[in-house]
Amino acid sequence: MTRIFEELLKKRGVNHDFLSPKYRVDLAEKLPDIEVATSRIAEAIAKQETVLVYGDYDVDGVTASTLMYDCLWLSGIKNVSVMLPDRFIDGYGMGERVVGRAEELGATLIITVDCGSNNAEVIDKLKARGVDVIVTDHHEIMKKIPKGAIAVVNPKRDEQSEIRELCGCGVAFLVMQKMVNLGYIPEGREKWYLDLVLIGTLCDSMTIDSVNRMLSFYGMKVLKKTRRPGLIELIKASKANKINSETIGFQLGPRLNAGGRMESAEISLKLLMAENHQDANKLAMKLNELNMARRESQKKAISEIAAPEDDVIVVAGEWHEGVLGIIAGRLVEKYHKPAFVLSEVEKGVLKGSGRSFGEFNLAEALKACENVIIGGGGHAAACGVKVETQKLDDFRKAVNKYYASLGLIEQEKYLEPQADIKLEDFSELNLALMDEIKSLEPFGNGNLEPIFQLVDVKIVRVNKMGTEGQHLRLDVVDASEKQIKLVAFNAPEEWLNLTVGERVDIWINLVENEWQGNRSVEGRILRIKKSSVEKM
């Protein structure tokens, strides 16, 4: 083990169990209402009932829907259908249309995935029509548990639970694990679904705690040898030459999300459920097209938004509803402020997404603003919200008043990269260290990619790249003239204006460059500041 990696593990408190986690089969027992839920599923198997899986239109929802469908099918239920909400008609959660769909199918049982905890009214309507509902979800319960549901399988119900950080697909996976434990599904079969759990976990930005580390560790192994035609073709279509956290987060995830954002999540669902490569290829190429359209749409919107003065950005415009969350995220990155981005979806009603960071919890913020909004919900860092158009300014004032009441004075520090290791020379930045860092994959919240601060380095080469000179390549040297190449995509203006000879501190992630069979270590730039070392 290299000295730097040993120091890194010590600083993070990482032990052998984290590096090589043991696969666990006991986690399903920790889910609230799991016995009631699986007992009802067993009844549906015995009676061969018609079951409807109701999911969500994001990556977590689509992966969870795919997994739950297969769970029920493998358990012996042959009349299974999946319904996903339409972002543009239903919005998030269980919309009214599910009542009609259940009636149309003759469904007597609905199992939600990645939603349902905050849809008591719709669940009550289904119950009144003789349809049982099992909620499987991971979102915060904003009001009261829906009493009309026969089971609410949501780890957020237990404040102390070690599985609180599961994504929706992770919760669905534990339901499958329970069906394995009960003997309905062959032992070990569930492991082949960990690729879906991995993708759902990373794309829903879940914390990589010990449970998610275990699931995603084995999920990465499964994804690298996945048998799923849809994922194989999606990997090809995205030209991902490696399978790691970066390709999942920046190549596979955005394409799977593009279906629900720009047109219909059914495209992504069909891709994951495709049984042959020909169908999967067509669907993967369609998602490629939608992803390109998504990029153009968000680029246009961001160019139209002026620099904000408020602590919390609240803006509305005629933007594509499917990209509002991404725009909010980009505004957070650009201005270092929480952001809500809304668009009028029907006359007099604005709908949008919020993104945050640090100690400003969006779920709590919405509760504080409930008298000026139609509704909303989500997590600490991401949420959805509906507001009357005429009350937009009231919402802006209310959410900023709530922000001010918290007295948050060090929010920006949460967006600045925090160095795991400071280095004054590059002698130990080698392939051995690179390979050790890979053993920490997959990276995510709570298990960030290691950050190195290169202290007092000298710039010896500046090269602007890209069609508009928007990317940057720097060559820097340490005190002994040892050199490393660094790169930044879509670099800020001040970085592009750096000159040869300047001395700076640079925060980087290590990246492996492979060219014509030769491997080398380079750096991805995260932050640049003037050198912290004072010269005599």
Stockholm file with secondary structure:
# STOCKHOLM 1.0

chainA/1-536         MTRIFEELLKKRGVNHDFLSPKYRVDLAEKLPDIEVATSRIAEAIAKQETVLVYGDYDVDGVTASTLMYDCLWLSGIKNVSVMLPDRFIDGYGMGERVVGRAEELGATLIITVDCGSNNAEVIDKLKARGVDVIVTDHHEIMKKIPKGAIAVVNPKRDEQSEIRELCGCGVAFLVMQKMVNLGYIPEGREKWYLDLVLIGTLCDSMTIDSVNRMLSFYGMKVLKKTRRPGLIELIKASKANKINSETIGFQLGPRLNAGGRMESAEISLKLLMAENHQDANKLAMKLNELNMARRESQKKAISEIAAPEDDVIVVAGEWHEGVLGIIAGRLVEKYHKPAFVLSEVEKGVLKGSGRSFGEFNLAEALKACENVIIGGGGHAAACGVKVETQKLDDFRKAVNKYYASLGLIEQEKYLEPQADIKLEDFSELNLALMDEIKSLEPFGNGNLEPIFQLVDVKIVRVNKMGTEGQHLRLDVVDASEKQIKLVAFNAPEEWLNLTVGERVDIWINLVENEWQGNRSVEGRILRIKKSSVEKM
#=GR chainA/1-536 SS CCHHHHHHHHHHTCCHHHHSCCCCSCGGGGSTTHHHHHHHHHHHHHHTCCEEEECCSSHHHHHHHHHHHHHHHHHTCCCEEEECCCTTTTCSSCCTHHHHHHHHHTCSEEEEESCCTTCHHHHHHHHHTTCEEEEECCSCCCSCCCTTSSEEECGGGCTTCTTTTCCHHHHHHHHHHHHHHTTSSCTTGGGGGHHHHHHHHHHTTCCCCHHHHHHHHHHHHHHHTCCCHHHHHHHHHTTCSSCSHHHIIIIIHHHHHHHHHHSCTHHHHHHHHCSSHHHHHHHHHHHHHHHHHHHHHHHHHHHHCCCCCSSSEEEECSCCGGGHHHHHHHHHHHHSSCEEEEEEEETTEEEEEEECCTTCCHHHHHHHTTTTCSEEEECSSEEEEEEEGGGHHHHHHHHHHHHHHHTCCCGGGGTSCCCSEEESCCTTCSHHHHHHHHTTCSCBTTBCCCCEEEEEEEEEEEEEESTTSCEEEEEEECTTCCEEEEEETTCCHHHHTCCTTCEEEEEEEEEEEEETTEEEEEEEEEEEEECSSCCC
#=GC SS_cons         CCHHHHHHHHHHTCCHHHHSCCCCSCGGGGSTTHHHHHHHHHHHHHHTCCEEEECCSSHHHHHHHHHHHHHHHHHTCCCEEEECCCTTTTCSSCCTHHHHHHHHHTCSEEEEESCCTTCHHHHHHHHHTTCEEEEECCSCCCSCCCTTSSEEECGGGCTTCTTTTCCHHHHHHHHHHHHHHTTSSCTTGGGGGHHHHHHHHHHTTCCCCHHHHHHHHHHHHHHHTCCCHHHHHHHHHTTCSSCSHHHIIIIIHHHHHHHHHHSCTHHHHHHHHCSSHHHHHHHHHHHHHHHHHHHHHHHHHHHHCCCCCSSSEEEECSCCGGGHHHHHHHHHHHHSSCEEEEEEEETTEEEEEEECCTTCCHHHHHHHTTTTCSEEEECSSEEEEEEEGGGHHHHHHHHHHHHHHHTCCCGGGGTSCCCSEEESCCTTCSHHHHHHHHTTCSCBTTBCCCCEEEEEEEEEEEEEESTTSCEEEEEEECTTCCEEEEEETTCCHHHHTCCTTCEEEEEEEEEEEEETTEEEEEEEEEEEEECSSCCC
//
